[in-house]
Amino acid sequence: MHIYVSLLKQMAPEHLLATSAKLCAEILAAVCDGLLSVDDAGGRAVLQVGINIFRTQMVLCQYELRKVSWISST
């Protein structure tokens, strides 16, 4: 996880969003396809990581949108 975090810190916001979206989509697709079982603790942990990444990116996107709205309104 530390490697992932250090890579994220170096990415531009648009790359962060694209990477997070891809990761979330792959995790959700694995659950839907039955490749990742949510019946065991490991599968639930991976799904929770995907949900947390998605949640974090949504907060960051909202922050960026507010910042852009504020800049354009001044």
N, C-alpha and C positions, 0 to 999 in steps of 0.2 A: 504494500500500500504506500510506503514511503516513496518508492520510485515513481508511482503513478502521481502522487501529489506534487513531487518536484517537477515532473513533466508538465503538469497542469499549470503550475506557476509561471512557466516560460511561454505558454501559448497565448495567442491573441484571442480576444473574446469570441470571435466567430469560429475559430478552431475548437475552442473549448465547448461551445454549443454543439458543433457537429460531432465531436468525439463522444460527448456525453449522450447525445441522441442515438448514435450508433451502438454504443454500449448498452443502453437501456433497451433498444429494439432487439438486440441479439439475446439479451437475457429473457425478455418477454416472449420472444419467438421460441426459445428453448423450452420455456414452461408450456406454451401452447402446443408445441409439437411433441411434448412428452419426453423430451431429452433431459430436462431438469425437473426432478421430482420435488414437489413442495411437501411431500409426506415425511421427509427426513430433515434433520436439523441442518445439514450442509446445504441442501437445496433452498431451504427457507432463508438461510444466511445470505446466499448469493442473491436471491430475490430481494431481500432487504437492502443489500448494498445498491442494487439497481434502483430501487425506489428512493433511497437516500440521495443518490447522484441526481436523479430526475428532480427531486424536491429542491436540492441545492441550486441546480441550474435554473429552475423556474424563479427562484428568489433573485438570482443574479440577473436574469433577463428583465425582471420587473424593475430592478435597480437601474439597469442600463436604459430602459425605456423612459423611466422618470427623469434620468439625467439628460437624455436627448430632448425630451419634451421641455424641460426647464431651460436648456440652452437655446432651443429654437424660439421659445416664447420671450426671451429677453432681447 
